[in-house]
Amino acid sequence: MTIKKETIIRTVVLALALINQVLTVFGYHVIPIDDAQIAELISLIFTIGASAWAWWKNNSFTKNAIAADKVLDELRHKQ
């Protein structure tokens, strides 16, 4: 059983957004914009967007969850 590539991509994007947010909180502006308030706003929007996108979909990491996804896909294709 393997984790879907979309799940991995969403999780990586979320991790990057969270790392960026933590760096911004500690004064390291990863997004190169002169005005600190704009950088923080962009970072916040990026974090919110990545969080919503990453967890909007079903992210199956465990063997049981991946197996359940396969059963669900089979049931959907039978209809």
Long-range contacts (C-beta under 8 A, 24 or more apart in sequence): 1-63, 1-66, 1-67, 1-70, 2-66, 3-60, 3-61, 3-66, 4-60, 4-69, 6-57, 7-57, 7-59, 7-60, 7-61, 10-53, 10-54, 10-55, 10-57, 10-59, 11-54, 11-59, 13-50, 13-53, 13-54, 14-50, 14-51, 14-53, 14-54, 14-55, 16-50, 17-46, 17-47, 17-49, 17-50, 17-51, 18-47, 18-50, 20-46, 20-47, 21-46, 21-47
